[in-house]
């Protein structure tokens, strides 16, 4: 695809925006060279990896990009024997090794992101190289004293010698004989030797070697004779130090040379991580999604937005091509958004085909087009002295010469710039050419003949950019199936042009054009009427639904009240019967000795039982008895649960299955609550650090990883972890919460401020996870 189409559709400008998200310079260049994919499977695969990385960035902290470097070039030193890496280069290599190791370990801890894992599964970490460099290079990119025993000894000697030199100079500074000769009581370095500034007039007073003079010539820098031997010794030690450092760097370089392929793969992986991270950050910042890539040359944009129009001002566009029709003909007034619609279609297609997430809904679908061709706007060629229409024709001809069934063509104001009759004929001929070859195309036009032609052809769908003639402004809404009106005379009349001119203008409009505009006006009126009717139907549906819900609620309340009243009455009657039965039983017992009345008492008791049975039957017939469903209780005694009404954790002491309640203890509070008020806490198996035991201490690690959890779940797990950590005698532990959106980190920090276990806490330093980890000192 040539750069002409990229420039027209602002794809090159889009690449400039994306490149700003890249940390490594080589990736900025890679973005600038992006082209559309040649293989659909490769594109789909890469999009799945980007999807994983976006989720990884959103929900699992993403990666640390600070310190990422391109180490591929410097690794070429391994190809030449005798070459060695400088400390700064070793530091950069080490940064890449560390970043990749942390990233890969994080992925292995997470049971997801299959595509992202698969991309780096064959790349091995080389922790031992990290350890070697860490023991040699400090954070200031300097060689550490402990890099070797010889280096440590040399630097210790230098330190003692430096103190001896300073003491010698201090003796001179305090000597009154020399004080008037010394310009300033400071020690400076000239040619690698320690000297003092001496006034020119007194230079003969201090015996020594002159090394330099000030720019004014009034000060000379002299190395006193008493210092010369010490300076010689210092120069000797410095030479030995440089040689020892060279040997150290050669040894480390040899270690890297033996593992250069692994180190090179990690360097390439870091480049790829930066590229993926840049795409993901761009997608998150601009609300972009991964569209479906179809192999049927179908384009379906759902709420697509132009990335260079402010989010607050842009009106999302929804349209499709290639399923029911191959040509979409858009009409409407100037500045109504037709050109933006074409650019949205073209730019979003190019973005998707180049593997970049698009600013549209996720259910958008982009066809795997082999090329996107566009002729948009007035692009008069000054160099070739072409008129606007000639340049327009040349672009169209170039497009028609290259298009295939697998192309997407975007033509703005087709046929404009010449006589309307010929322009209309030319536009319709081009549309026929594209339609016959089943090329997917979006075309804008002002011509009434073209509008009518498009409306009458089965394989062409018409659309328009909505225009509000009352406010004389476009709404930027794309109306599919409705051709647009020409609003020139309407706008002129509303702006105050006299009626005489307006009426005269109407007489010059041909009868055919009047018929077309009348047809369009009628279609639009019908569409507006249908839309209004649809709104009214939806309103009535909502009202009917709401009325039905209110009726059902009132009916339920009445049934409940009726049921409650009947139930209360029967319960009172039942109580009375029971009381009478008890009295009758007592009377029977009392009169058991009276044989002649025994049968009478039994008859009384029998009658009362019959009366109670009758009442029970009547109660069942009149009072609604809700079927009692056996509840499946998945909460066990001794488990820790969340009491929803109290918003507090508690331990289950006992469960009453008949009443569906539980006795719980929350702190010092013991109470009975319904089972519905309890929420079982399910702990993830992989995060369990050891089963609780009353007989032995629990094995627990000095670090807990809470990334990916909700704040409430994380705090519960952290509280349990602190219990076990203190039982194991830990004084300091690490709490890993990640960066992410900041919600988890903020929630944990607030908890740590109030936690009874915590003496103090801080964010992690270098090598401890930074602000993604809190280091906690326990009481």
Buried (B, 14 or more C-beta within 10 A) or exposed (E): BEEBBBEBBBBEBBBEBBBEBBBBEEBBEBBEEBEBBEEBEEBBBBBBBBBBBBBBBBBBBBBBBEBBBBBEEBBEBBEEEEEBBEBEBBBBBBBBBBBBBBBBEBBEBBEEBEBBBEBBEEBBBBEEBBEBBBEBBBEEEBBBBEBBEBBBEBBEBBEEBBEBBEEBBEEBBEEEEBEEBBBEEEBEEBEEBBBBBBBBEBBEBBEBBEBEBEEEEEBBBBBBEBBBEBBEBBEEBEEBBEEBBEBBBEBBBEBBBEBBEBBBBBBBBBBBBBBBBBBBBBBBEBEBBBBBBBEEBBBBBBEBBBBEBEEEEBBBBBBBBBEEBBBBBBBBBBEBBBBBBBBBBBBBBBBBBBBBBBBBBEEBBBBBBBBBBBBBBEBBEEEEEBEBBBBBBBBBEBBBEBBEEBBBBBBBBBBBBBEBEEBBBBBBEBBBBBBEBBBBBBBBBBBBBBBBBBBEBEEBBBBBBBBEEEEEEBBBBBBEEBBBBBBEBBBBBEEEEEEEEEEEBEEEBEEEBEEBBEBBEEBBEEBEEEEEEEEEEEEEEEEEEEEEEEEEEEEEEEEEEEBEEBBEEBEEBBEEBEEBBEEBBEBBEEBEEEEEEEEEBEEBBEEBEEBBEEBBEEBEEEBEEEEEEEEEEEBEEEBBBBBEEBEEBBEBEEBEEEEEBBBBEBEEEEEEBEBEBBEEBEEEEEBEBEEEEEEEEBEBBEBBBBBBBEBEBBBBBBBBBBBBBBEBEBEEBBBBBBBBEEEBBEBBBEBBEEBEBBEEBEBBEEEBBEEBBBBBEBE
